[in-house]
């Protein structure tokens, strides 16, 4: 029986969520690499990911954009011995899938392979060459930059992009988390091949690496894979400055003109949540009630069902090392922009003042815990969950205890946490294409 079948069988049987224990093995190599392993031997597949902490966009110098993402992408475009075409052919022959990506605080490289010894060994060797001795080709960088510029120009034709960019500026200003708002054709093309090479030298090392493995591999095999993939990297990464605290400045509003759309794009929010905040669970449960619970959320019931202002309204939290954003997002007809904005603000203010009802709390807890096992129904999904556990230095039982912690949240916990962290009148607001902004 595969994992997905098992999960749905257990759900149908009504078995408690605590039954879905995830047996996490966790240790550190002599070189300082952290290893997180979950063995799953039902299928002959291994999913491998390595996170390089500090190798994110916050480490990019001012005036230059996409260094982190371009480095991660170019590492899988060739090695010292293989050009891009040869590398792709080799990966295809091995039936492996490799990816590279970046975020504000780290970059991640990954592959999936059959667990058969010869296939896994060859895949690990190829991946190790890409990580430790990548071929940084100027032609590839130019192509990536051209693609990025085209994508940027296309994005600028949409009010949603303009809203997000201005919203990031309001929330983060000159803070490293705000760098994406300053991304331009000039900052993209300002990056030279030497910037990519230097970034790789500084931030790809063994002591800032976290390796996550899920699948048909044991501890001995995991240690071998780490040696094969990371053994040729430098021992120590450059010590970049820690991400500074966010200087939160709220109560600002921006109305941007946008004449080419009948829809206005609106965001409301503020930097709020650090990943180690003790109010993490009350905030997340409350967020489900407010705007993450789909058609059952308060925002949807008021903005969509009651007033017909929008097809969908959501709220969300993003947790970073420093404060990540709390955001309410929706679109509405231009002529309804001010009324819809006021309605959303009223919903937020009422929720912060009152907290959830008993019925809302139970529904949120039932849905959040009931759907939680679906995060484990594939190796790739579990890898994603383990990234959060490892990068945020959460305990090994974080996933096992998550449902119980959700269940333990009371209505008063939610009300207290939201009143502590969310001041409705201090939210930053961006409206693109609204009535006021079009005048």
C-alpha positions, 0 to 999 in steps of 0.5 A: 500500500502506498502512502497516499492510499494509507492516508486516505484509508486512515482518514476514512476510518476516523483514526486520530491525526496523531497516528501519522507519526513521522520518524525523523532521524537527525544528526550532524556530520563532522563538517557541520552539515545537518542531515534530516532523514525519513526512511520510506521503503515502500517505493524504490525512490529517493528524494534528496534536497540540500538547503544552503542557509544564507544563500538567499536574496537577502545576501545580494548586494544593493543594485543587483537582482536575481544573483541567488536565483540565477546561481541556483539555476545555473548550477544545474546547467552544466559542470566543469566537465559537461556543457549544458546540453551534455548535462541535460542528456546525462540527467535524462539518461539517469531518469533523474529530475533536478531543481534549483531555487532560492528564497530570501533566506536560503537556496535549495537544490534537489533531485529525485532518483531511483534507489537502485545502487547504480542509478543513485550513485551516478545521480549523486555524482552528477549532482555533486559535480553540479554543486561543487564545480558548476559551469557558469556560462556567460551565454546561459546567464544572458539567456536567464537575464533576458527571460527575467526581463521579459517576465518582469515587463509582462508582470508590470502589465498586471495590477496585482504585481504592482500592488505586491511591489508597492506593498513590499516597499511599504512594509520593508523599505530598505530592509533586506526583505524589501529587495524584490520591490527594487527589482528592475531591468537595470538591476537584473542586467547589472549582474555579471558572471563574476557576481555569480561565481563569487556568490557560489564561493561565499555561500555554498559550503558544507557547514551551512548545508542542511540535507533532507532525504525521504525515501528508500535509503537508510542512515548509512546510505544517507551519509554516503550520499552527503559525501558524494554530493557535498564532499568537494565543497569548501568547509566553511561558508562566508559569514554574512551579517544576520538579518536585521530586525524589521522596523515596522512602520504602519498606517500608510496607504498608497493608491496607484493609478492603473487605467487598463483594468476594470479590476482594482487590486488591494492588499492590507497588512504589516510585518508580523510573524517570526517563525519562532513566535510563541503565538504561532499556533493561535495566529495560524488558527485565527488566520484560518477563520479570518481568510484562509478557510475558503468559503467558510472564512469571514472575509469570504462571507462578507466580501463575496457572499454578503456584498458581492464585491469579489470572487475571492478574498484571502488572508495569510501569514509568512514566517521568516527569521525576522517578521514576515508579512500578514496580508489580506488580498483581494480584487474587486471592480474599480467602482467598488474599491473603496467600499470593499476596502472599508468592508475588509477593514471592518471584518479585520477589526471585528475579528481582532476585537472578538476572536472566533466563535466556538463554532468557527474555532472547532471548524478551523481545528477540524479542517486544519488537523483533518487535512494535515496528513495530506502533507505527507502523501508524497516524498516531495511534500514531506521534503517541503515540510522537513525544510521548515522543521530544519531551517527553523530549527524546530524539534523532531516531533514538530510534525507529530505534535502539530495537530495536538497544538492546533487542538490546544488553541482556545478562542481566548488564545486567538483573541489575545494573540491577534490583539497583541500582534495585529492593530487594524488601524496600523495596517499598510494598504495598497490599492491599484486601479481603484476609484481614487487612484484613477482620478 
